[in-house]
């Protein structure tokens, strides 16, 4: 099984992970057995905001958007779809959640890849299944459970 990954850098954020890291995370999250192709586009706030507004009707930028490829009837191509990741939102969330930037980027890539493969979190059963997969994949990559809340010590 091979996965072709097209990485597009449309962000001015200097802290976007390198291509090898992105490729490792994408590959780890590909659960299929056949060859496929995915595009990962790293963007800034204006592009994320515009896409989120157009496709999800939410008037704000977001961390990751997944666009699964829907082939026309009778066309069989190994194209999974596109991930659009907003570098400044991911950086802000990592800081707010006291996570390393690499760990949060890995989580967003894995999360988006699972969406491209049909996983969702619209109800509690789906969410539990998807979060378990995310946690297992991230653990294999050496990252902690992204859903564990870190306790901060109370001020004395």
C-alpha positions in Angstrom: 0.0 0.0 0.0 1.3 3.4 -0.9 -0.1 6.8 -0.1 0.9 9.8 -2.2 0.9 13.0 -0.2 0.8 16.5 -1.8 1.8 19.1 0.8 0.9 22.6 0.0 2.3 25.5 2.1 0.1 28.5 1.8 0.8 29.8 5.3 3.4 32.3 6.4 3.6 30.6 9.8 7.2 29.4 10.3 6.2 26.7 12.7 4.4 24.4 10.2 6.0 20.9 10.6 8.3 19.6 8.0 7.1 17.5 5.1 8.5 14.2 6.6 6.6 14.7 9.9 3.3 15.5 8.0 3.9 12.5 5.7 4.5 10.2 8.8 1.2 11.3 10.4 -0.8 11.0 7.2 0.5 7.5 6.6 -0.1 6.4 10.2 -3.7 7.5 9.9 -4.4 5.8 6.6 -6.4 2.7 7.5 -7.1 1.5 4.0 -5.3 -1.3 2.2 -5.3 0.2 -1.3 -3.1 2.9 -2.8 -4.4 6.5 -2.3 -3.6 10.1 -2.6 -4.2 13.0 -0.2 -3.5 16.7 -0.3 -2.5 18.5 2.9 -2.8 22.3 2.5 -1.4 24.5 5.4 -3.1 27.8 5.4 -3.5 31.1 7.3 -6.6 32.5 8.9 -8.2 34.2 5.9 -8.3 31.1 3.8 -9.5 28.9 6.7 -12.2 31.4 7.5 -13.4 31.6 3.9 -13.6 27.8 3.5 -15.2 27.3 6.8 -17.8 29.9 6.0 -18.5 28.6 2.5 -18.6 24.9 3.3 -19.7 24.6 6.9 -21.5 28.0 7.3 -19.4 28.9 10.3 -18.1 32.5 10.2 -14.7 31.8 11.7 -11.5 30.0 11.0 -11.0 26.5 12.2 -8.2 24.1 12.9 -8.8 21.4 10.2 -11.2 20.9 7.4 -11.6 17.6 5.5 -12.8 17.4 2.0 -13.3 13.8 1.0 -13.1 13.1 -2.8 -16.3 11.9 -4.3 -15.7 10.3 -7.6 -18.4 10.4 -10.3 -20.3 7.2 -10.9 -18.1 4.7 -12.8 -14.9 6.5 -12.1 -12.4 4.6 -9.9 -9.5 6.7 -8.8 -7.3 6.3 -5.7 -7.9 9.8 -4.4 -8.9 10.2 -0.7 -9.4 13.9 -0.5 -7.9 17.1 0.9 -7.1 18.4 4.4 -6.8 22.1 5.0 -5.1 23.0 8.3 -4.9 26.5 9.6 -1.4 26.9 11.1 -2.2 29.9 13.4 -5.3 28.2 14.8 -3.4 25.0 15.5 -0.6 27.1 17.2 -3.1 29.0 19.3 -5.0 25.8 20.4 -1.7 24.1 21.3 -0.8 26.9 23.6 -4.3 27.1 25.1 -4.3 23.4 25.7 -0.7 23.2 27.0 0.3 20.8 24.3 3.4 20.8 22.2 2.9 22.2 18.7 4.1 18.9 17.1 1.6 16.9 19.2 -1.3 19.1 18.2 -0.3 19.1 14.5 -0.1 15.3 14.6 -3.6 15.2 16.2 -5.1 17.5 13.6 -3.7 15.5 10.8 -4.8 12.2 12.3 -8.3 13.7 13.1 -8.7 15.0 9.5 -7.5 11.8 8.0 -10.1 9.8 9.9 -12.8 12.2 8.7 -11.6 11.6 5.1 -12.1 7.9 5.7 -15.7 8.4 6.9 -15.3 8.6 10.7 -17.2 11.3 12.5 -18.1 12.5 16.0 -21.8 13.6 15.5 -23.0 11.4 18.4 -21.4 9.9 21.4 -20.9 6.4 20.0 -19.2 7.8 16.8 -17.2 10.2 18.9 -15.9 7.4 21.2 -15.0 5.2 18.3 -13.1 8.0 16.5 -11.4 9.3 19.6 -10.2 5.8 20.4 -8.7 5.4 16.9 -7.1 8.8 17.2 -5.6 8.0 20.6 -4.3 4.6 19.4 -2.7 6.1 16.3 -1.1 9.0 18.2 0.2 6.6 20.8 1.9 4.6 18.0 3.5 7.8 16.9 4.7 8.6 20.4 2.2 11.2 21.4 0.0 11.4 24.5 -3.8 11.1 24.5 -5.0 14.4 23.2 -8.3 14.1 25.1 -6.8 13.8 28.6 -7.2 17.1 30.5 -4.1 18.2 32.2 -4.8 19.2 35.8 -3.2 22.5 36.7 -2.1 22.9 40.3 -4.3 25.2 42.4 -2.7 28.5 43.3 -1.5 28.6 46.9 
